[in-house]
Amino acid sequence: MTANAWKRYNKFPEYMADGTCDLDGDQFKMALFLSTSNCETLTHDEYSDLDNEHANQYGYTTGGEVLDSVTWTESSGTLTFDCAAEVWTASGGSITCRFAVVYDDTPSATPADPLVAFSLLDNTPADVTATDTNTLTIDMHTSGMWTLSGGQA
């Protein structure tokens, strides 16, 4: 499934600018959250602020998975942050979620694990489910997870 548009958390641009988040060197993760989560609140700034993550079971590990093939590129003045699709295989039960959240897993001082962005996985909105032995694949948008384009000074 291709993720819906990603909404960035309010503090993330500041964390990019002040060096808290190093898009070239830090490790980023994607975690899955239930419909009852508070992850849509854009004023949250750390992973620990979020509640109702999918339980540590059925092929899902609390904290999520490390993003692979993270890229941060510039083309004609537009910066794009992207990564490979993230895949979970359900085992022994179903993986059910409504949101995916990306955060920077590298910083350990305040803010620890700064939030980057979240996506509502089904804009009905409805939960998405991978039943036992099936996979839940979250593809990024064709234009990347998010872009940043310049303006005039």
Protein Blocks (a to p, Z undefined) as FASTA:
>chain_A
ZZddddddfklmmmmmnomacfklmccddddddfkbcklpmkbcbfklpghiacdeehia
ehiaadehiacddeehiacddddddddddehiacddfbdcdddfkbmbdcehiafbdcdf
blkbccddddehiacdddddfkbjbdcddddZZ
